[in-house]
Amino acid sequence: MHVAVNHAVTDAACIVPLVADLLALHDAARECNGDGGDLEASARAALARSALPPAPDGLQIAQARLSTALLPELIEGLDDRLDLAHNGCPPRKRGYDHYVKLLPNAGRILEAAAGVTGIPTDHLLVAALASALSSAANLAQVKLSLIVPMRDGPGHGQAVANLASTRHLSVRMRGRSLIDIALDLSMRFRRRDWQISQLLDDDGDRLFINLRSIPVFDGASPVIEPQDTTRSPTRFVRNIVEMFADQETLYSWTLWLGLREDVCGEAFSRALRRALWGFATSPLRALEAT
């Protein structure tokens, strides 16, 4: 089985500029293509009429990142190389599937907690998941691995390419309040305070999250296919938890977890419920152990 900061930890916001450009091009094409003439000529006329700025070459961006991963001496400034070594060393361990549904009332609690703390919802959900793992597995520190869009450069929002890569960070949990944990994580997400794989430090005790929230469009509502929670394909994992977190409606999420066999899914679910409630009602209290 197998996060991104726009302000977000997710890449949903990166879809919006592409769709906006597509809609602008579609409107221009309707104005130019009423006579049903030559398709290529009509397309060029629509592109000229839309006056869209040229998009960066996505393949060129990806090639540069691959080059800096293979030849690190070429890198300068912000480290945006591909994370080629993630999951390269930890041995597979036996695992199993566990699903967690955040129903609309739980989603509203998450939204209320975001309002109470002033922290974006996706940042807060990652903080709640880290807090839940710390409580359920009795971890003083949680090592996070996130799928990050890596679209920080000029025009990257319009580039057609898969620029996402894995990034890592660790957060101390024990002895801290919920709000302290959430603020620490959110500030590091905003600063892009990432790491790439450190092979000697990668011992398979990471919380790996691919968080996929719903993109927001004016005048449109995307339809998200619900997750099939009856599937159970996981037999082995390379991390303590490997997770897809999918937002299915405005207030509901489905979390598909591959858990190492020594981690109790029910304990994780109960700890996540306590963490979400704590962020909304008593964010100054210390993180609880299971």
C-alpha positions as CSV (number, residue, x, y, z in Angstrom):
1,M,0.0,0.0,0.0
2,H,0.9,3.3,-0.3
3,V,1.1,15.1,1.8
4,A,2.1,18.7,0.0
5,V,1.6,22.0,0.9
6,N,0.1,24.7,-1.1
7,H,-0.8,25.8,1.9
8,A,-1.8,22.1,1.8
9,V,-0.2,18.7,2.5
10,T,-2.2,17.4,-0.4
11,D,-2.0,17.9,-4.2
12,A,-5.7,18.6,-4.7
13,A,-5.2,22.3,-5.0
14,C,-2.7,21.7,-7.8
15,I,-5.5,20.5,-10.0
16,V,-7.4,23.8,-9.9
17,P,-5.0,25.9,-12.1
18,L,-5.0,23.1,-14.7
19,V,-8.8,22.9,-14.8
20,A,-9.1,26.7,-14.9
21,D,-6.9,26.8,-18.0
22,L,-8.8,23.9,-19.6
23,L,-12.1,25.8,-19.1
24,A,-10.7,29.0,-20.5
25,L,-9.4,27.1,-23.5
26,H,-12.8,25.4,-23.9
27,D,-14.6,28.7,-23.9
28,A,-12.2,30.1,-26.5
29,A,-12.6,27.0,-28.6
30,R,-16.4,27.4,-28.6
31,E,-16.1,30.9,-29.9
32,C,-13.6,30.0,-32.6
33,N,-14.9,26.7,-33.8
34,G,-18.4,27.4,-34.8
35,D,-17.8,26.8,-38.5
36,G,-16.5,23.2,-38.0
37,G,-13.3,24.0,-40.0
38,D,-9.8,22.4,-39.8
39,L,-9.3,21.0,-36.3
40,E,-5.6,21.9,-35.9
41,A,-6.2,25.4,-37.1
42,S,-9.2,25.8,-34.8
43,A,-7.1,24.6,-31.9
44,R,-4.3,27.1,-32.6
45,A,-6.9,29.9,-32.9
46,A,-8.5,28.9,-29.6
47,L,-5.1,28.9,-27.9
48,A,-4.3,32.3,-29.3
49,R,-7.7,33.7,-28.3
50,S,-7.5,32.4,-24.7
51,A,-4.2,34.3,-24.2
52,L,-3.1,31.7,-21.7
53,P,0.6,31.9,-20.5
54,P,2.8,29.1,-21.8
55,A,3.0,26.2,-19.3
56,P,6.4,24.8,-18.2
57,D,7.6,21.6,-19.7
58,G,6.6,19.0,-17.1
59,L,9.0,16.4,-18.5
60,Q,11.9,18.9,-18.4
61,I,11.2,19.6,-14.7
62,A,11.1,15.8,-13.9
63,Q,14.3,15.2,-15.8
64,A,16.1,17.9,-13.9
65,R,14.9,16.4,-10.6
66,L,16.1,13.0,-11.7
67,S,19.5,14.4,-12.6
68,T,19.9,16.0,-9.2
69,A,19.0,12.7,-7.5
70,L,21.5,10.8,-9.5
71,L,24.2,13.6,-9.5
72,P,23.7,15.4,-6.2
73,E,26.7,17.6,-6.8
74,L,24.6,19.5,-9.3
75,I,22.1,20.6,-6.8
76,E,21.8,24.2,-5.7
77,G,19.5,25.8,-3.1
78,L,16.1,24.1,-2.6
79,D,16.4,20.4,-2.5
80,D,13.7,19.1,-4.9
81,R,15.4,15.9,-6.1
82,L,13.4,12.7,-6.5
83,D,13.3,10.5,-3.4
84,L,14.6,7.4,-5.1
85,A,15.6,5.5,-2.0
86,H,12.4,5.5,0.0
87,N,11.4,2.0,1.2
88,G,14.6,0.7,-0.3
89,C,16.0,-0.9,2.9
90,P,13.3,-1.8,5.4
91,P,12.4,-5.5,5.2
92,R,8.8,-6.6,4.6
93,K,6.9,-7.5,7.8
94,R,3.5,-9.2,8.1
95,G,0.6,-6.8,8.1
96,Y,-3.1,-6.6,7.6
97,D,-5.8,-4.2,6.3
98,H,-7.8,-1.9,8.6
99,Y,-10.4,0.7,7.5
100,V,-11.5,3.8,9.4
101,K,-14.5,5.9,8.3
102,L,-14.8,9.5,9.3
103,L,-18.5,10.0,8.9
104,P,-20.0,13.5,8.5
105,N,-20.2,14.2,12.2
106,A,-16.5,13.3,12.6
107,G,-15.7,15.5,9.6
108,R,-17.6,18.4,11.1
109,I,-15.6,17.9,14.3
110,L,-12.4,18.1,12.2
111,E,-13.7,21.3,10.6
112,A,-14.5,22.7,14.0
113,A,-11.1,21.9,15.3
114,A,-9.5,23.7,12.3
115,G,-11.6,26.7,13.3
116,V,-10.6,26.5,16.9
117,T,-6.9,26.1,16.2
118,G,-6.5,28.2,13.1
119,I,-4.8,25.3,11.3
120,P,-5.8,24.0,7.8
121,T,-7.9,20.9,7.9
122,D,-5.4,18.7,6.0
123,H,-2.6,19.7,8.3
124,L,-4.8,19.0,11.3
125,L,-5.8,15.6,10.0
126,V,-2.1,14.6,9.7
127,A,-1.5,15.8,13.2
128,A,-4.4,13.8,14.5
129,L,-3.1,10.7,12.7
130,A,0.4,11.1,14.1
131,S,-1.1,11.6,17.6
132,A,-3.3,8.5,17.2
133,L,-0.2,6.4,16.2
134,S,1.8,7.8,19.1
135,S,-0.9,6.8,21.5
136,A,-1.8,3.4,20.0
137,A,1.8,2.2,19.5
138,N,3.3,4.1,22.6
139,L,5.8,6.1,20.4
140,A,7.5,9.1,21.9
141,Q,8.4,10.2,18.4
142,V,6.5,9.7,15.1
143,K,8.4,9.5,11.8
144,L,6.2,10.8,9.0
145,S,6.5,10.0,5.3
146,L,4.2,12.0,3.0
147,I,3.4,12.2,-0.7
148,V,4.1,15.9,-1.5
149,P,3.1,17.7,-4.7
150,M,6.5,19.5,-5.0
151,R,5.0,22.3,-7.2
152,D,6.8,25.2,-5.6
153,G,8.4,26.8,-8.6
154,P,7.0,29.5,-10.9
155,G,4.3,28.0,-13.2
156,H,4.5,24.5,-11.7
157,G,0.8,24.7,-11.0
158,Q,0.1,24.7,-14.8
159,A,2.7,22.0,-15.6
160,V,1.2,18.7,-16.9
161,A,3.4,16.2,-15.0
162,N,3.5,14.0,-12.0
163,L,5.9,16.0,-9.8
164,A,4.9,14.4,-6.5
165,S,7.6,12.8,-4.5
166,T,8.0,11.3,-1.0
167,R,9.2,13.6,1.8
168,H,9.9,12.9,5.5
169,L,10.0,14.5,8.8
170,S,9.9,13.5,12.5
171,V,7.8,15.0,15.3
172,R,8.3,14.6,19.0
173,M,5.0,13.7,20.6
174,R,5.5,12.8,24.3
175,G,5.0,15.6,26.8
176,R,3.5,18.1,24.4
177,S,0.0,19.5,24.1
178,L,-2.2,18.7,21.0
179,I,-2.0,22.3,19.8
180,D,1.7,22.3,20.2
181,I,2.0,19.2,18.0
182,A,-0.4,20.6,15.4
183,L,1.3,24.0,15.2
184,D,4.7,22.5,14.9
185,L,3.7,20.2,12.0
186,S,1.7,23.0,10.2
187,M,4.6,25.4,10.4
188,R,7.0,22.8,9.0
189,F,4.6,22.0,6.2
190,R,4.4,25.7,5.3
191,R,8.2,26.1,5.4
192,R,8.7,22.9,3.3
193,D,10.9,21.6,6.1
194,W,11.3,18.3,4.4
195,Q,13.9,15.6,4.3
196,I,14.6,12.9,1.7
197,S,15.4,9.3,2.6
198,Q,18.0,8.7,5.2
199,L,18.8,5.0,4.7
200,L,20.5,4.5,8.0
201,D,17.5,6.0,9.8
202,D,14.9,4.2,7.8
203,D,14.0,1.2,10.0
204,G,10.4,0.7,9.0
205,D,8.8,2.5,11.9
206,R,7.3,5.3,9.8
207,L,3.7,6.5,9.3
208,F,3.3,6.7,5.6
209,I,0.4,8.8,4.4
210,N,-1.0,9.6,0.9
211,L,-3.6,12.2,1.8
212,R,-6.0,12.9,-1.1
213,S,-8.5,15.7,-0.4
214,I,-11.2,16.9,-2.8
215,P,-10.3,19.8,-5.1
216,V,-12.6,22.9,-4.8
217,F,-14.1,24.5,-7.9
218,D,-16.4,27.4,-8.2
219,G,-19.7,26.3,-9.7
220,A,-18.8,22.6,-9.8
221,S,-18.7,19.6,-7.4
222,P,-16.4,16.7,-8.1
223,V,-17.7,13.2,-7.7
224,I,-15.4,10.9,-5.8
225,E,-15.8,7.1,-6.0
226,P,-16.3,5.6,-2.5
227,Q,-13.6,3.3,-1.3
228,D,-14.4,-0.5,-1.2
229,T,-13.8,-1.3,2.5
230,T,-14.3,-5.0,1.9
231,R,-11.0,-5.4,0.1
232,S,-8.2,-7.0,2.1
233,P,-5.1,-7.2,-0.1
234,T,-2.3,-6.4,2.4
235,R,-0.1,-9.2,3.5
236,F,3.1,-7.4,4.1
237,V,4.2,-3.8,4.9
238,R,7.5,-2.0,5.0
239,N,6.3,0.7,7.5
240,I,4.5,0.5,10.8
241,V,1.4,2.1,9.0
242,E,0.9,2.7,5.3
243,M,-2.2,4.7,4.6
244,F,-4.4,6.2,1.9
245,A,-6.6,8.9,3.4
246,D,-9.4,9.8,0.8
247,Q,-11.9,12.6,1.3
248,E,-15.1,11.3,-0.3
249,T,-17.5,14.2,0.6
250,L,-17.0,17.6,2.2
251,Y,-17.3,16.1,5.6
252,S,-16.4,12.4,5.2
253,W,-13.1,10.5,4.8
254,T,-12.1,6.9,4.3
255,L,-8.8,5.8,5.7
256,W,-7.3,2.6,4.2
257,L,-4.5,1.4,6.4
258,G,-2.0,-1.4,6.0
259,L,-0.9,-2.1,9.6
260,R,2.0,-4.0,10.9
261,E,0.7,-7.1,12.7
262,D,1.8,-5.9,16.2
263,V,-0.3,-2.7,15.9
264,C,-3.9,-2.9,16.9
265,G,-6.3,-1.2,14.4
266,E,-9.0,-0.8,17.0
267,A,-6.7,1.0,19.4
268,F,-5.6,3.3,16.5
269,S,-9.2,4.1,15.7
270,R,-10.1,4.9,19.3
271,A,-7.0,7.1,19.6
272,L,-7.9,8.9,16.4
273,R,-11.4,9.6,17.8
274,R,-9.9,11.0,21.0
275,A,-7.4,13.1,19.1
276,L,-10.0,14.7,16.9
277,W,-12.3,15.4,19.8
278,G,-9.3,16.8,21.8
279,F,-8.3,19.2,19.0
280,A,-11.9,20.6,18.9
281,T,-12.6,20.8,22.6
282,S,-9.4,20.9,24.6
283,P,-6.4,21.5,22.4
284,L,-4.2,22.6,25.3
285,R,-4.3,19.2,27.0
286,A,-1.4,16.8,26.7
287,L,-1.5,13.9,24.3
288,E,-3.0,10.8,25.9
289,A,-1.6,7.3,25.9
290,T,-3.8,4.3,25.0
